[in-house]
């Protein structure tokens, strides 16, 4: 039995939806000069965080399957509880496994919400998103500097 064009179109659309992500990824590769245009969206303040960005910690290479685990501490204040920070890493240090303890230490991550901007030939803009974006440290530092300077 042949498959109708309607079914094919529905399957194509559903396949695109299934592979879509809510994370923004910079376009281009190492050394490529590709322009990335995005708009930083306001992140509404919460009871515990009042800034238009969010910071959190990640532990990498956790366990035998080398998983990535979110730290239980709040950033940048480092308040809260985290088994790895409070129990396991100090235990490794006490056993003299300083390199392993250092590898498990949380890394601060910077997160913002963005909209991807496409500029058409007639200078109109198309926005897609919102997406979550965790930029590299150099870009995060530049974005914070831009926020500070207005």
Secondary structure, 3 states (H helix, E strand, C coil): CCCCHHHHHHHHHHHHHHHCCCECCCCCCCCCCCCCCEEEECCCCCCCCCCCCEEEEEEEEECCCCEEEECCEECCCCEECCHHHHHHHHHHHHCCCHHHHHHHCCEEEEEEEEEEEEECCCCCEEEEEEEEECCCHHHHHHHHHHHHHC
